[in-house]
Amino acid sequence: MAEVRAAREDDVPSIVGICTRAYAATYPQILPAGYLDRMIAEFYTSEQVAKRIAPAPPDWLGYQVAEQDGRVLGTAAGGLTAPGVGELFVIYLEPSERGQGLGSLLLDRITEQIRELGATEMWVAAVVGNELALPFYEARGFTRAGKRRAAGSREEENAWSWLLHRPI
């Protein structure tokens, strides 16, 4: 059975690998290649992930990982964006491990963390066209509340995300 725990320094290579493989499996038909390359370079290099392993509450609560039989199979992170308001910033799984309940375990951990800091609502952004994410979030009580330009995207890339919300 998988367990969720706070990430450690020695998890950096696993987190980098999971995030880059998940990006490659999820977004190539949805987002421009240049955008994908920029986001991986900005957020998912070993150097960037290592800087963000440790929590810096309340804005960043550190990476969490789902581990089973000594293998890291997924990662997630969240934090508060305002008093009483939390956000799931990132959640990725090894593509071969989707549908095994790991995403739910990670989402539950992030929800618990932000609730402990006093959040009563939770937000997440999911790229328009990501038909894996939207049903996952909607099945867990999130509703679409609008759209915004995808984080880090340029106007000419025309990349958008759904904003989803739920009370917690």
Helices and strands as residue ranges (DSSP letters): E 3-6, G 9-11, H 12-26, H 33-43, H 46-51, E 64-68, E 71-82, E 85-93, G 95-97, H 102-116, E 121-127, H 133-139, E 143-149, G 155-157, E 160-167
